């Protein structure tokens, strides 16, 4: 089941605003881990959200800055698992 990347990005953005940034909007290419927006615990919580919302499984070896460094990177990870 392919997903619309705009919907994925919007879902991730909503989750971040509700759980991490306190409704502050951040650009899709903003470095989430590098700039301290996402902690390791929040990344795990985000993975649980992604798995539930999009019906995917994120493997332990995928939990890195390459896949979770920005909204764009997370969107690409989800799209790659659903396409």
Secondary structure, DSSP 8 states (H G I E B T S, - for coil): ----HHHHHHHHHHHHHHHTSTT----TTS-TTTTTSS-HHHHHHHHHHHHHHH-----GGG-SHHHHSSHHHHHHHHHHHH-
